[in-house]
Amino acid sequence: KTFQEAQSDLNQTAADLNQSAGDVVHASRGTTTQLADASGKFSEDFDEFLDAGIEMAGHTQ
């Protein structure tokens, strides 16, 4: 990936993670199933954010 692609991926995964965090807050007012689903999505998005951050770090070394 180019630096620009890595930067774009990092920005997108950060936005997705932010959305997932909001979904967890919203789901905390709902059922346990909704909270579990939202938490699972947050976990997936967090993993993707970390991967994008590692990719970005590789470009800045």
Secondary structure, DSSP 8 states (H G I E B T S, - for coil): --HHHHHHHHHHHHHHHHHHHHHHHHHTTS-HHHHHHHHHHHHHHHHHHHHHHHHHHHHH-
